[in-house]
């Protein structure tokens, strides 16, 4: 899995702009949470390289809480961890958290 790191609000801006042309997946991860580790591991193990037209962005929300807050504000979604959002056309078209995070949901948005 080739994650692009979200480490600033400017990175988030670039991801939103990218979503105008490709599907973007944002994964918000807490390094202190076992549920988040499990969701990340399951997501990565189910990732299929045929999703080459999807850009995947990873956020360590403990290191970059400002970016996490910006995601919640811009897309009007409640902060959760772990959390996955799918962006298309600059908007969040899907979001899931905890055990609902599933690579198969992406297939519906390709």
DACORNOR-V31148 format. One record per residue. N is the residue number from 1. PHI is phi in whole degrees, 0 to 359 (NA if undefined). Layout:
N;PHI  N;PHI
This chain:
1;NA  2;256  3;281  4;263  5;277  6;261  7;237  8;206  9;295  10;295  11;298  12;298  13;302  14;295  15;294  16;296  17;297  18;300  19;292  20;288  21;243  22;222  23;286  24;244  25;249  26;252  27;242  28;264  29;235  30;254  31;290  32;262  33;247  34;292  35;294  36;296  37;300  38;294  39;298  40;297  41;299  42;294  43;298  44;294  45;289  46;269  47;296  48;249  49;296  50;288  51;277  52;290  53;262  54;249  55;260  56;252  57;243  58;244  59;238  60;276  61;288  62;287  63;279  64;226  65;297  66;298  67;290  68;300  69;296  70;296  71;298  72;301  73;292  74;291  75;252  76;53  77;239  78;292  79;297  80;218  81;212  82;288  83;211  84;235  85;236  86;249  87;249  88;215  89;59  90;80  91;235  92;281  93;263  94;198  95;211  96;213  97;220  98;51  99;284  100;276  101;287  102;208  103;303  104;299  105;295  106;297  107;305  108;289  109;246  110;269
